[in-house]
Amino acid sequence: MNEKMMKEGMEIIDAHFKGEGVSRRDAMKMFGAGGAAMLLGSGVPTQAQASSSAKGKILIVGGGLAGMATAAKLTNTLDNPDITILEPGASSTSYQPGQTLVGAGLWTNEDTEYKRDDFIPSGAKLIKESAVEFDPDNNTVKTSGGQTIKYDFLVVAAGVKLDFSRIKGLGITDTITSRGDDSAVRKIVGQNGIASIYFGNGGTDTWTQMQKFIADAKSGKKVKGVFTHPNTPIKCGGAPKKIMYLTDARLREAGARDNADLTFYPNGSAMFGVPEYHNAIQKQFTERDMKWNYRHNLIAVDPKNKVATFNRHWKEKGAWDEDLEEYGIDLKSKEVEVPYDFLHITPPMIAAEEIAKSPLGSTKGWVPVKKETLQHVKYKNVFALGDIAAVPMGKTGGSARKQYAVLVENLISVMEGKEPTAKYGGYTVCPLITSIGTVMLAEFDWSKKPTPSFPFDPTQERWMWWLLKVYALKPMTQYGMLSGRA
């Protein structure tokens, strides 16, 4: 099929779905695992045949999407694999991108939950403990249960930690993972107008708080919704905007949008790192009467009085430097208090403390790797991928989908005594939900240019990308990535 025919055909499909609608049942039929792979340009891959007799003890720290997909692909590729997975969380493989849909009442938390033990590759050993100490000079890892595990090759896929403790006034002292014990956080986040979709139960609580917010607006009360984006790297950088778009959509659905003021407070100075997507989002915000204030970092919350405090920061021209013959730059900041009725917090995110303080970590905590090969910059038998890897951008499931195949190929090359040659090009995808029924499929790489997989304007919101997001990507993850085949 040539490009012209493909474009015409897809436009017809897009127009048909938008005009006629589609039932959930029919959409599931069309966009199951096979349909999803077809839409993304290939059929469902068959089980890979073992192609390498390389030997060695492989330890994978982290059994989330990236770690378990890596284990599966290694199992498919090595003829006699020796793989140990270190993962304490029973729900570590849960579908995190679905938490946005849970937060808007479109899915339930159960729709996103996968059991870790259902995706352990045949023959792989699972240790239900966490890593607490790394000694890469002696190729060992100590676990929370007191074991010392010896490895020949190490893959770090530990994800990120959510650090609500950096926000004063919440009374939260410990970091949490997206899935696991979140009881301390839920005592405050998920109550009294405060919400966050970034952990499993938080999605459910977000929908509860959003409904109260909408009910107030529908009753005639003038209400304020505040949405934040912190000053740290985060996974799925589009999610803070997605939940804002969905709040807007739910308010319109209730006929209450005119009574609500919605404002986005990102720490950065743009909506998106790719100019084309930044411009498109700003236009969409303007059309929907959604406001924004750049360079605002949330530093405190007063839950009782419903006031959020931001550090507003900016640059000003400084004094003239006679030696450099140019003006200096002065950094300015001040605290700004913002009242809210509904506050969605995107928490600061950090590397797991035990990794950040280890020889494997960096000054910022993330595991430093060569961005193309994903091999550690110092330890040649160590690789990292997913949210924990120190690569430009790319803390998304879409990035991990491209990374794990590169990592496996390079790890096997090293096991065989060769140099790693496979390269990750920085591909990232963000299915940016812009309403209930439309998605802008933002694909890009390290060039910070759009890299669309289809011959359409990637800055346009489309109904068919909504179908991809809601019906196709989850089975693609479950039956594709977590089996090591997609």
N, C-alpha and C positions, 0 to 999 in steps of 0.2 A: 504494500500500500504506500503510495507516494505521499509527500507532505501535504499537498493540496487536498487530496482525497481524505486524508486523516482529519485535517482541520475542518473540512466541510461536514464530515460525518459526526465529529464530536460536537460541532456547533448545533447540528440538528438534534442530537441527543440532549444537549444542554437546554435548548429551547423547549423540547418536548417535556422534559421533567419539570421545568419551571412552570410551564403553562398547564400541564395536566396533573402534576403531583404524582406521588408514588407511595404505595402503602409500605409500612415497615416490613411486612412479610415479603412483598415483591422485591423490595430493595435488598433484603437479606439474600434472596435467591440470586439476584443479579450481581451483588457485590459481596459474595462470600470469599473464601480464600482464593478460589480460582479466578473469580471476577476481578478481585483486587490486583492480583498479579498481572492479569491481562491488561487492566487499566494502566498499570505502571510499565507496560511495554514488554512483558514476557509471560510465558506460562508458568505454572507452579513447577519449580525444579524437582527433579526426581532425587531420590536418595543418592548422595555422592558415593562413589566407590573409593575404598581406601587406596591411597596413592603414595604413601610414604612409609618406609619401615624404620624411620628415625626413632630412637629410644631416649627415654629420660623421664624423670619424675616431674610432672607439671603441677604446680599449686596455683589455683585461682582464688584470689581473695575478693569475695563479693559474688553473690549469686543472684543479682538482679538481671535485667534484660541483657546488658552487655556481657556480664560474666557467664551467664548460662548459655547465651548464644555462642560464645567463644568455646565453651566446653563441648557443646553439641557439634560444632564444626570440626573441632579437633578430633572428636570421636569418629566423625564421618570420614576423616582424611587419613588418620594414622591407622596402620593395620594392627597395632598392639598398644593402644594408648594406656598411659598410667597417669590418671588425672584425679586430683583431689580438689574439692570445692569447699571453701571455708565460708559459711553463711549461717548466722543464727536466726534470721527472720523467716518465719513460716510463710509469710506472704510477700517475700522479696521480689517475686516475678510479677507482681500485680501491675496492671496497665495504668501507669501514672498519667498519660495524656487524657484519660477519661475523666480525671478528677474535675476538670473544667466543666464538663457536661453534667457531672453530679452537682456541682455548685449552682447550676442554673435549673436544676430539677428535671433535666432531660434524661438522665440515667440515675440509677441508684448505686450506692457504694458496692453492692454485690455484683453489679455489671463489670466492675473493674478488677475484681479480686481473682487472682490466680494462686494456686497453691504451689509453693516452691517444689515440693516433692514430686509433683506431677511432671516436672520438666528436667529431672536429673537424667543425663544421658546414660544409657545402658553401660554398665561397667565402671562408671565414675563413682568415686567415694565422696560422700558428703559428711562433713564435720559441722555439727550444729553449734558452733562457737564463733566468736569474733577474734580477729587478730589484735593483739595488744602490744606486741613488740616485734620490730623488724631488725634483722642482722644480715644485711645483704652481703657483707664481706665473708660471712660463713654460711650463706645460703640457708638461713633458718628463720622461722617465724614462730613466736610464742602465742598461744591462744588464751582466751579468757578462762578456759578449763584447766590450764596448767600444762598443756602439751607443748612440746617443741617439735615442729614439723620441719624436716629436711627436704629441700627441693633441689632440682637441677635447673628448673626454669620457673619463673614467677610471672603471673599476670595479675596486675592490680586493676580491679574493676569495682572499687568500693563506693562509688557515687559521691554524694555530698551530704553534709549535715545542715539542718535548719537551725539557725542561731537566733531565736527570738529574744535571747537574753541580752542582746545588744540594744534592745529598745527599752528604755527606762519606763518604769511605771506599770509594766505588765506583771512584774513579780515572777518572771520565769528565769531559772538559773541554769538549766541544762539544755544541751543541744539534743535534737531528736532526728530520726530518719523519717522519710516519707511514709514508711509502713513500719509499725512497731508500737511500742508503748508511748502514747501521746497524752496520757491522762493528765499530767501536770500542765501541759499547754492548753488542753480543752477546758480547764477551769476558768480561763479568761478569754482565749481565742475561740469564738463560737458562742459567746455570750454577749448580751447587752450591745448589740450592733457591731461587734468586732468579728471579723471572719478571715479565713485564709484557705484557699483551695490546695495548698502545697503539701498537705498530708491527708491520708485517706479519710479519716473521720472528719477532717476539716471541710471536705467537700460537702458532706451531708449537713454539717452545721452552717456552712455558707448559705445553702438553700433555705434553711430555717430562718436565718437572719435576713436574707434577701426578701423573703415573703412578708416579714414584719415591716420592712422598709417600704415595700410596695403597698401594703395595706394602709400605712400611714399616709402615703402620697394619695392613694385612692380616696381616703376619707376627707381630703382637702387640705391636709397639712403640707406646708412647704418644707421639704426635706433636702438634706445634703448628703451626697455619696462621695466618698474620698477613696482613691485607689493609688497605691504606692508602688515604687520600684526602687530597691536599695542601691547602695554604693558598692556592692560586691558583685562578682560574677554570679549569675543565677542560671538554673536549668530552665529551659523553655522561656526565653526572654519575651515571647509573645503572650504568655499566659496572663500577665497583669492587665493587658489590654483586652484579651479575650473575655475575661469575666466582666469587664466594664461594658463591652459591646453587648453581652448577654443580659446584663442588668438593664441597659437601655431598651433592649428588645422586650424583656418581660414587663417593664413599665409601660411601653407602648401597647402591648397586648392587653394590659389592664386598663388602658385609657387614662393613665395617671402620669404620663411623661411630663406634662407641663408643670407639675408641682414638684419636680425633682431637679436638683442641680447636681450634675456629675462632673467631677474634676479629677484629672490624672496628675499625680505629683511624682515624676521620675527624677532620679538623681542626675541623669545625663542631660544632654542638650539636644537630643533628637528622639523621634519616635522609633527609629530603626536605624541600624548601622549601614544599611544599603540605601542610598539617596532616593532611588525610584520608589522603594516601599515606604520610606519616610514621607515622601510627598503624597503618596496615595492615602496613607493613614491620616495625615493632617487634613486632607480634603474630606475624608469620611467623617472625621470628628466634627469638622465644621458643619457639614450637612446634617449631622445628627444633634447639633447643639451640645456637643460634649467638649468640655474645656480642658486646658492643660496648663501647667506651670513647670517649666524645666528647672533643673538644678536645685531640687528640693529633696533632701534625704531625711526620712523619718527617724527621729532620735528618741521620741518619748510619746507616751499616750496616757491620758488621764481618763480611765474608763468610767469613773463616777460622773464626771462633768462632760464627758464625750468631747474631748479636745485632743487633737493630734498636734505635736510640735515637730516642726521640720527645721533642719539646718539649711537655710537658703544661702547659696554660695555663687559668687560670680567673680569676674576679673575686671580690673580697671587699669587704665594707663598710669604707670608710675613715674618716678623721677627720671630725668634725662641722665644717661650714662655717657660721660664725655669720652671715656676710653673706647667703648663699643659704638659710640655715636648712634645710640638708639634709646628709646624709652623702655624702662623696665615694666614689669607686670606685677601689680599688687593683687593678692588674693583677698577677697572680702567675703564676709559671711555674717549672718545674723539669724537669730531664732524667730520663727514665724509660727504663731498658734492658729490652728484651723479647726473650727467646730465641725462635727460630723453627726449624722444619724446612722450612717452605714459606713464602716471603715474596712476596706479589704487590704490586708497587709501581705505584701510579698516579703518574706523574712530575709535578712542577710543570710548568705550561705557560705560555708567554709568546707575545707577538706577535713576528713576525720582527724581528730586530734592525734591519734596514735601514728597516723601517716605523716602529718605535718611536722611532727617533732622527730621523725626518724631520719636516717640517712637517705631514704628514698624521696623525702619531701623536698620542697623548695622554700624560699623565704616567704612565699605567699601560701604555702601549704600544698599546692597541687603537685602532682608527680611530673617532674620535668622530662619530657620525651622529645625525640626528634619528630617534628610535626608530621613529616611524610611517612616515616616507617613505624612510628609509635614505640620505638625502642628507647629505653632509658638512656639519658645522655652520659651516664657514668657506668652503669652496670649492664653489660651486653646481654646478660641472660634474663633481664627484667623488661617487661613491656607493660604498658598501661593504656586503657581506653575508656571511653564514656566520660561521665561528668568529672571524674577525678583527674583526668589527663590535662596537663598544661599545654593546650593547643589553642590557637586563636579561635574565638567563638566556638560554636559547635557543641554546647551542652544540651543536646536534644537526642531523642530516640532515633531520629532520622540520621544524625551523625553517626551514632553507634552502629546503625545498620550498614553503613559504608566502612566503618573502622574495623569491625571485627573480622571481616574477610581479609583485609590487608594485614591485620595483626597475625592471624593464623598462618597466612602464607609466609610472612617474615619470620615468625617463631619457628616454623618447620625448617626454613632455610638455615637458621642459626643452629638448630638441632642437628642438621646434616653437615655442619661445618662450613656453611656458605655465608656470604654477606646478604643481608636483607635488601631486596630490590623492589618489592611492591610498594606503591606510594598511595597515600591518602591525600586527595586533592582539596580537602577542606569542605566538601559538600555538606550543606545543612538545609533542612527543610522545616518550615513552620507553617502548618495549615492554620492560618489566622482566621478564627471565627469572627465574622463581622455582624452577624445577626442570626436569628434562628432560621436557617435555610440558606445562608451564604457563607462562603469561605474564600479568602484570598490565599492562594497557594504560593507562599514566598519561598523560593528556592534560590540559593546563592552559595558562594564559596569564598575562599580567602581573598579573591580579587575584589570583594564587596560589590559585585555586579550580579544582576539577576541571571540565573542559569536554569531557565525553565526546561522541563522535560518534554513539554508539549508546545506546539506552534501557536500559542495564544498569548495575548497580553497578560503577563503574570501579575500585573497590578490591579486587575479587575476581579471583583467579587463574582463567584459563580456558584450556581446551585449544584452542579455535578461535583464540585470539590467538597460540598457539604455531605453529599452521599459518600464520598471517599472517606471523609473524616469520621462520620458517624457509623457507617456500616462496614467499611472495608479495612481500615488500618488495624483495627483490633484483631480480626482473624489473620491478617497478614503477619502480625506480631506473633500470635499464638502458634500458628501452623507453619510460619516461614522462619522468622528469626530464631525463635526458641527451639526449633528443630535443626538450626544451623544450615538451612537451605535457601534463605532469601536475604 
